[in-house]
Amino acid sequence: MIASALGIHHVGLAVTDMALAIERYTSTLGASVDHEALVVEQGVHAVALTLPSGPFLELLAPLGDDTPVGRFLERRGEGIHHVAYEVRGIQGHLDRLAAEGIQLIDSTPRTGLFGLQVAFIHPESLFGVLAELVEPRSTSHV
């Protein structure tokens, strides 16, 4: 389905206490804060952490209980929220996936953290895992 993904861009982790999560990931894994933002339209406080190599870790704390991450935490508790895959030509990927019958949450990309173009694939299409396609805006073909 995502055979043309360039690799894992980041892993999104749902947390209830952002300050504690930042402290734990920085002290335990040696991660460092790369970027932080309140994404009000998605109801989330997001912090991107970098490690010496590999994908980003994206900590996500809800801005309220009635937000996607708030509802996720209520149902499933803290932990892995999604896996994000970097792609080029995101709209083409979405069109192809929709044509193949893959259930999409977003049929067109929207702006996410870092100014990335993002779109989500429903977890029912990927064996219970919420997947995000991301494309840096500078290379977007949208």
N, C-alpha and C positions, 0 to 999 in steps of 0.2 A: 504494500500500500504506500509506504513512504520510502520506496526503494531508492528514490533520487535525493533523499535527504543528504546533506553534506556532513552531518554529524550531530551529536547532542550539543545544543547551545547552552541549556541550563536545566536544572532540576528544581521545580518549585516545591517549597516545603511550607505547609500551613502551620502557624504557631499562634499561641495565645498571648505570649509575653515577648514582645519584640526585643526589649532591652536584654532580657535573660538569654534569648536565643542568640543574639549577636555575641554576647559575652561567651557563651558556651562554645559556639563554632569558632570564634577567634582563639580562645584559649585551648580548646581541645584539638583543633585541626590546623591551627596556624592560618586560618582564613583572615582576609582583611576586607573591610568595607570598600566597595568600589563605587557604588551609587545608591542613593536613597531617594524615595519619592512617595508622596501621597497621590494615589491615582483615584481621585474621588469618583469619577464615572464608573469605576469598577469596584468601588467600596473597599479599597485595600491600601495598606501601608506596606510598601515593598522595599526591600533592601537586597541588593546584589552583593554577594561575597565572592571574592576570587581566592583561588588556591594556587600554589606554584605551577600546576598544570591541570588541564582538564576543563570541563565545563564550569560555568558559574553555578553557584547555589543562590536561589532566589527565595528569601524568606518573605512570607506573606502573612500579615496580621490583618484581620478584618477591621473596618472602621465602624461596623455595627453587626448585630446578630442577623439582620435580614439582608445579607450580601452573599454572593456566591461562596466566598471563603468562610464567612460566618456560618452559613448552612452546612458547609463541608465539615467544619469543626464540630458542629452539633451532632451530625450523623456519624462521623468516622473518627473524630479526635485528631490530635496533632500527627503530622507525618507527611509522607510524600503526597503532594497535591496533583502535580502534573510533570510530564517530561516534555521539554521543548526541543524541536528539531529545526536546525537552520536549513533553509531552502533558498533557491533563486527562482524568481517567477512565481511568487506565491499564488496569485490569482489563477494561473494555469494549473497549479497543483490542486487548488480547491475545485475548479471546474472538472478536472479529471476524476477526482475522488467522488464528487457528487454523481457524475455519470456512471461510476462503478457501483453506485448504491451505498456508498459510505455515508453514515449519518454525521453531518456537520453541525456544530453549534453556530459557527460563523460561515456564511456563504461568500462574504467579502471580508477582506482584512480590515482591521482597525488599528489605531495607534496604541502601542503599549509602552512599557518601560524602555528607556534609552532611545525613544523615537522609533523603535522597531515596528514594522508592520506585522501584526499577529492575527491568527485565526485558530480556533479550537476545533478538534475532532472529538465527537462524543465518545465517552468511554465504552459504550455498548459496541462500538465498532472495533475497539482495540483491546478486547478481553479485560475490561474493567479499568483500563488506564486512560485517564484524560491526557490527550496529546495536544500540543500547541505547535503550530508551524510559525516560524519567525523568519523575517527577512529584513536586513538593514535597509532603511529608507533609501539610501544612496544607490542601491542596486535594484530597487523594486521595479517591477514591470507592470504595476497596477495602473 
